[in-house]
Amino acid sequence: MLHENPLMVDIDVDHWRNLQELVLESSKEKRRIVLIHEDGTLLKFVHSDREPIVRSITRVENPERDAEKVYRDNKDKADFVLVLERRAVERYLAEVQDSWSADEDLDVYVRRMYMKLADYPQGIVTYPGSPQENLGLQWRIGATYEEFRDVLALLVKPQTTAVLALFDRGSLWASLVLGFNAKMQIDLITTAPEAEAHSLLPSDREKAAALILQAVESKYPRSSLGLFAELRPFRAWLHGEDKLEKLSTLVEKGDFLFQPVPKQFEALIQVR
């Protein structure tokens, strides 16, 4: 889905940062207690923020059990404990790097990185939760990768763009423009043109949408899907359940505006 060499251009830094805060969760932002060992002998035992901690074990005998013990002995000081066996990590990294192919989609490679963590159940351990749930960047959209991919394939046409614009207190808070090639790979990643962001009339959602689409389509392929929404209801919808059931209500209230609306989506969200 993500082209091996997508064009990332003219990105508004604030929009990009806000969008990341909304949809991604990074392990680097979490408080972690990290144990690195070699065949049980501890090489490092440290808090990510260098906070004082209870070092209640002197060697790693059972990674899962020891991770849980360290976590419980340092209650409220860490979001998770990470236990790494040095040689296992080296093997994991070598395997991941050797599996890379220059012409494959980037998301395929990244997903394989996460999946291979399960091949090292004693060498790469986190508690609570699995390494696949804790490490790297995690989605916070209440949908799986497969669901997200399938929705895009249903609603977005090849060689067009999809536009997302979020408003907060009368201003454009975040935007995202994705371009899709003939193979439905994302080969363009950008944000709404900056000049248009300053001339919008957010109180008039339809006018704001028209201005954004006009600016996008003056530089990139036409849009086949656009969503223009208020931040608070969008955040609640994104992190909630029953997304399809709630779309119609959000559209009727004016919190969401789809423009353009794919024909196959009109009946689903009951656009009037």
C-alpha positions as CSV (number, residue, x, y, z in Angstrom):
1,M,0.0,0.0,0.0
2,L,2.9,2.4,0.8
3,H,5.2,2.9,-2.3
4,E,8.8,2.0,-1.6
5,N,9.8,5.6,-2.5
6,P,6.8,7.9,-1.7
7,L,7.2,11.6,-2.5
8,M,6.9,13.6,0.8
9,V,6.8,17.3,-0.1
10,D,5.5,20.7,1.2
11,I,4.5,19.3,4.6
12,D,3.2,21.7,7.2
13,V,5.2,20.7,10.3
14,D,2.4,21.7,12.7
15,H,-0.1,19.7,10.8
16,W,2.2,16.7,10.6
17,R,3.0,16.8,14.4
18,N,-0.7,17.2,15.3
19,L,-1.7,14.3,13.1
20,Q,1.0,12.0,14.6
21,E,-0.2,12.9,18.1
22,L,-3.7,11.9,17.1
23,V,-3.1,8.6,15.3
24,L,0.2,7.3,16.5
25,E,1.7,6.1,19.8
26,S,5.4,5.9,20.1
27,S,7.3,3.6,22.6
28,K,9.8,6.4,22.9
29,E,7.2,8.6,24.6
30,K,6.5,5.9,27.3
31,R,8.3,5.4,30.5
32,R,10.3,2.2,30.2
33,I,12.5,0.1,32.4
34,V,15.0,-1.6,30.2
35,L,17.0,-4.7,31.0
36,I,19.7,-5.9,28.6
37,H,21.4,-9.2,29.4
38,E,23.6,-11.8,27.8
39,D,22.6,-15.3,28.6
40,G,21.1,-14.1,31.9
41,T,24.0,-11.8,33.0
42,L,22.7,-8.2,33.3
43,L,24.5,-5.6,31.2
44,K,22.0,-2.8,31.7
45,F,19.2,-2.2,34.1
46,V,17.9,1.4,33.7
47,H,14.8,3.6,33.6
48,S,14.3,5.5,30.3
49,D,14.1,8.8,32.3
50,R,16.9,7.8,34.6
51,E,14.4,7.7,37.5
52,P,15.5,5.7,40.6
53,I,14.0,2.2,40.5
54,V,14.0,-1.0,42.5
55,R,16.4,-3.4,40.9
56,S,14.8,-6.5,42.4
57,I,16.7,-9.1,40.3
58,T,20.4,-9.6,39.8
59,R,20.2,-11.8,36.7
60,V,17.6,-12.8,34.2
61,E,16.4,-16.4,34.6
62,N,12.9,-16.3,33.1
63,P,12.4,-13.2,30.9
64,E,8.6,-13.1,31.1
65,R,8.5,-13.7,34.8
66,D,11.3,-11.3,35.6
67,A,9.8,-8.6,33.5
68,E,6.5,-8.9,35.4
69,K,8.3,-8.8,38.7
70,V,10.3,-5.7,37.8
71,Y,7.2,-4.0,36.6
72,R,5.3,-4.8,39.8
73,D,8.2,-3.8,42.0
74,N,8.3,-0.4,40.4
75,K,4.6,0.3,40.4
76,D,3.5,3.6,38.7
77,K,7.1,4.3,37.5
78,A,6.9,2.7,34.1
79,D,4.4,2.0,31.3
80,F,6.2,-1.3,30.5
81,V,9.4,-3.3,31.1
82,L,11.6,-4.4,28.2
83,V,13.9,-7.3,28.6
84,L,16.4,-7.9,25.8
85,E,18.9,-10.7,25.3
86,R,21.8,-9.0,23.4
87,R,22.6,-11.8,21.0
88,A,18.9,-12.5,20.3
89,V,18.5,-8.8,19.3
90,E,21.5,-9.0,17.0
91,R,20.0,-12.1,15.3
92,Y,16.6,-10.3,15.0
93,L,18.1,-7.2,13.4
94,A,20.2,-9.2,11.0
95,E,17.2,-11.3,9.9
96,V,15.0,-8.2,9.4
97,Q,17.7,-6.3,7.5
98,D,18.4,-9.4,5.3
99,S,14.7,-9.7,4.4
100,W,14.5,-6.2,3.0
101,S,13.7,-5.9,-0.7
102,A,14.1,-2.6,-2.5
103,D,11.0,-2.9,-4.6
104,E,8.5,-4.0,-1.9
105,D,6.0,-1.7,-0.3
106,L,7.3,0.0,2.8
107,D,4.4,-1.1,5.0
108,V,5.0,-4.7,4.0
109,Y,8.5,-4.5,5.3
110,V,7.5,-2.7,8.5
111,R,4.8,-5.2,9.3
112,R,7.3,-8.0,8.8
113,M,9.5,-6.3,11.3
114,Y,6.8,-6.5,13.9
115,M,5.7,-10.0,13.0
116,K,9.3,-11.3,13.4
117,L,9.3,-10.1,17.0
118,A,7.2,-13.1,17.8
119,D,10.0,-15.4,16.7
120,Y,12.1,-14.3,19.7
121,P,9.8,-15.0,22.6
122,Q,12.6,-15.3,25.1
123,G,15.0,-12.8,23.6
124,I,12.7,-9.8,23.2
125,V,10.1,-9.5,26.0
126,T,7.8,-6.8,27.3
127,Y,5.4,-6.6,30.2
128,P,2.6,-5.8,30.3
129,G,1.7,-6.7,26.7
130,S,3.7,-8.1,23.8
131,P,6.6,-6.5,21.9
132,Q,4.2,-6.2,18.9
133,E,1.9,-4.1,21.1
134,N,4.5,-2.0,22.8
135,L,7.5,-1.3,20.5
136,G,7.9,1.1,17.7
137,L,4.9,3.2,16.4
138,Q,1.4,1.9,17.1
139,W,-1.8,2.8,15.4
140,R,-4.4,4.6,17.6
141,I,-7.3,4.5,15.1
142,G,-9.4,1.7,16.5
143,A,-9.0,-0.4,13.3
144,T,-6.6,-3.0,12.0
145,Y,-4.2,-2.4,9.2
146,E,-6.2,-4.8,7.0
147,E,-9.4,-2.9,7.7
148,F,-7.8,0.5,7.0
149,R,-6.3,-0.9,3.7
150,D,-9.6,-2.4,2.6
151,V,-11.6,0.8,3.3
152,L,-9.1,2.8,1.2
153,A,-9.3,0.3,-1.6
154,L,-13.1,0.6,-1.5
155,L,-13.4,4.3,-1.4
156,V,-10.4,5.8,-3.2
157,K,-9.8,5.4,-6.9
158,P,-6.4,4.8,-8.5
159,Q,-4.4,7.8,-9.6
160,T,-6.4,10.2,-7.3
161,T,-5.8,11.8,-3.9
162,A,-7.6,11.5,-0.6
163,V,-7.8,14.5,1.7
164,L,-8.3,14.8,5.4
165,A,-8.7,18.2,7.1
166,L,-9.4,18.7,10.8
167,F,-10.6,22.0,12.3
168,D,-10.2,23.1,15.9
169,R,-11.6,26.4,17.3
170,G,-11.9,28.1,14.0
171,S,-8.6,27.1,12.5
172,L,-7.2,24.3,10.4
173,W,-5.5,22.1,13.0
174,A,-4.2,19.2,10.9
175,S,-4.4,18.0,7.3
176,L,-3.2,15.1,5.2
177,V,-3.2,14.5,1.5
178,L,-2.4,11.0,0.2
179,G,-1.8,10.3,-3.5
180,F,-2.4,6.9,-5.0
181,N,-0.8,5.5,-8.1
182,A,-2.3,3.0,-10.6
183,K,-1.5,0.1,-8.4
184,M,-3.2,1.8,-5.4
185,Q,0.1,2.4,-3.7
186,I,0.5,5.6,-1.7
187,D,3.2,7.5,-3.6
188,L,2.5,11.0,-2.4
189,I,2.3,12.3,1.2
190,T,1.7,16.0,1.9
191,T,-0.6,18.4,3.7
192,A,-3.0,21.2,2.6
193,P,-1.1,24.0,0.9
194,E,-0.1,26.5,3.6
195,A,-1.4,29.6,1.8
196,E,-4.9,28.2,1.7
197,A,-4.8,27.2,5.3
198,H,-4.6,30.9,6.3
199,S,-7.4,32.0,4.0
200,L,-10.0,29.5,5.0
201,L,-13.4,30.3,6.5
202,P,-13.8,27.4,9.0
203,S,-17.2,28.5,10.0
204,D,-18.3,27.7,6.5
205,R,-17.3,24.1,6.2
206,E,-18.3,23.7,2.6
207,K,-16.4,26.8,1.5
208,A,-13.4,25.6,3.5
209,A,-13.6,22.1,1.9
210,A,-13.9,23.7,-1.6
211,L,-10.8,25.9,-1.0
212,I,-8.7,23.0,0.2
213,L,-9.7,20.7,-2.6
214,Q,-9.1,23.5,-5.2
215,A,-5.6,24.1,-3.8
216,V,-4.8,20.3,-3.7
217,E,-6.1,19.7,-7.2
218,S,-4.1,22.6,-8.6
219,K,-0.9,20.8,-7.7
220,Y,-1.8,17.1,-7.5
221,P,-4.3,14.6,-9.1
222,R,-8.0,15.1,-8.4
223,S,-9.5,14.0,-5.2
224,S,-11.8,11.0,-5.0
225,L,-12.4,11.2,-1.2
226,G,-12.3,14.1,1.2
227,L,-13.2,14.3,4.9
228,F,-13.5,17.7,6.7
229,A,-14.2,17.4,10.4
230,E,-14.1,19.1,13.8
231,L,-11.3,17.8,15.9
232,R,-13.1,16.8,19.1
233,P,-15.9,14.6,17.5
234,F,-13.3,13.2,15.1
235,R,-11.0,12.2,18.0
236,A,-13.9,10.6,19.8
237,W,-15.0,8.7,16.7
238,L,-11.5,7.6,15.8
239,H,-10.9,6.1,19.3
240,G,-14.4,4.7,19.7
241,E,-16.2,1.7,18.5
242,D,-19.1,1.2,16.0
243,K,-17.5,3.6,13.6
244,L,-19.8,2.9,10.6
245,E,-22.9,3.2,12.7
246,K,-21.9,6.7,14.0
247,L,-20.9,8.2,10.7
248,S,-24.4,9.1,9.7
249,T,-25.1,11.0,13.0
250,L,-21.8,12.9,12.7
251,V,-22.7,13.9,9.1
252,E,-26.2,15.0,10.0
253,K,-24.9,17.1,12.9
254,G,-22.4,18.8,10.6
255,D,-19.3,17.5,12.5
256,F,-18.2,15.6,9.4
257,L,-18.4,16.7,5.8
258,F,-17.5,14.3,3.0
259,Q,-16.5,16.1,-0.2
260,P,-16.3,14.4,-2.6
261,V,-18.3,11.4,-1.6
262,P,-17.7,8.1,-3.3
263,K,-21.0,6.7,-4.7
264,Q,-20.5,3.4,-2.9
265,F,-20.3,5.3,0.4
266,E,-23.3,7.6,0.1
267,A,-25.9,5.0,1.2
268,L,-23.6,3.9,4.0
269,I,-23.4,7.3,5.7
270,Q,-26.8,8.3,4.5
271,V,-25.7,11.6,3.0
272,R,-28.7,13.9,2.3
